[in-house]
Amino acid sequence: MAKTLTSEALESLAAEIGENIYIDIAKWHLYLREAHLHTVLAEQLYPLLVSGAITENQVLPILQGISVQVGGGKREIPLLDLLPVRCQVQLMDILEEFQRQMD
């Protein structure tokens, strides 16, 4: 039962991230759902939500650690470098709201 709740919560978090957070490339917005990055990000953030109050100092290294391949894999750029500041703020809002709902 707990695994189902965790799985559902993880899927819900991934969906929320995928629908609202995007990378900006030459003023084109590619939502993380479309880039297939929403689940990877949610899987790394979820343990932080379960462990207690989440902070930006915990989230930024995770964003830095997720590499996004560009140019057919010629280069990799940290997800953090592709997210506009507005999306970083919105991600924190999503995580804080998600954590409130978990309590």
C-alpha positions in Angstrom: 0.0 0.0 0.0 2.8 2.5 0.9 4.5 1.7 -2.4 1.4 2.6 -4.3 1.0 5.9 -2.4 4.6 6.7 -3.1 4.3 5.8 -6.7 1.1 7.9 -7.1 2.8 10.8 -5.3 5.8 10.6 -7.5 3.7 10.4 -10.7 1.7 13.4 -9.4 4.9 15.4 -8.7 6.3 14.5 -12.1 3.1 15.5 -13.9 3.1 18.9 -12.1 6.7 19.6 -13.0 6.2 18.4 -16.5 3.3 20.7 -17.2 4.7 23.8 -15.6 8.5 23.9 -15.8 10.3 24.4 -19.1 13.8 24.9 -20.5 14.3 28.0 -22.6 16.4 27.6 -25.7 16.5 30.7 -28.0 13.2 31.9 -26.5 11.5 28.5 -27.3 9.9 26.9 -24.3 10.3 23.1 -24.1 8.4 21.8 -21.2 10.1 19.1 -19.2 7.3 16.6 -20.0 8.1 17.0 -23.7 11.8 16.8 -23.0 11.3 13.6 -21.0 13.0 15.2 -18.0 10.0 15.5 -15.6 10.2 12.0 -14.2 14.0 12.1 -13.7 13.7 15.3 -11.8 10.8 14.2 -9.7 12.6 11.0 -8.7 15.5 13.0 -7.4 13.4 15.6 -5.7 10.9 13.3 -4.0 13.2 12.0 -1.3 13.9 15.6 -0.2 10.2 16.2 0.1 9.7 13.2 2.3 12.7 14.0 4.5 11.6 17.4 5.6 11.5 21.1 4.6 13.0 21.5 1.2 15.3 24.4 0.4 16.7 26.0 -2.7 20.2 25.0 -1.5 19.1 21.3 -1.8 17.4 21.7 -5.2 20.1 23.6 -7.1 22.7 20.9 -6.9 20.1 18.4 -8.3 19.3 20.7 -11.2 23.1 21.1 -11.8 23.6 17.4 -11.7 21.0 16.5 -14.4 22.7 16.8 -17.8 20.7 17.6 -20.9 22.2 16.4 -24.2 22.1 18.8 -27.1 23.2 18.6 -30.7 22.6 14.9 -30.9 24.7 14.2 -27.8 27.6 16.4 -28.9 27.3 18.4 -25.7 25.7 18.1 -22.3 24.4 21.2 -20.4 23.2 21.1 -16.8 19.5 21.5 -16.5 20.1 24.4 -14.1 21.6 26.4 -17.0 18.6 25.9 -19.2 15.9 26.8 -16.7 14.9 30.5 -16.6 14.9 32.0 -13.1 11.1 32.2 -13.3 10.9 28.5 -13.7 13.3 27.9 -10.8 11.1 30.0 -8.6 8.0 28.2 -9.9 9.6 24.8 -9.2 10.3 25.8 -5.6 6.6 26.9 -5.3 5.5 23.5 -6.7 7.7 21.6 -4.3 6.6 23.7 -1.3 2.9 23.2 -2.2 3.4 19.5 -2.8 5.1 19.1 0.6 2.3 21.0 2.3 -0.2 18.5 0.8 1.9 15.6 2.0 1.7 16.7 5.6 
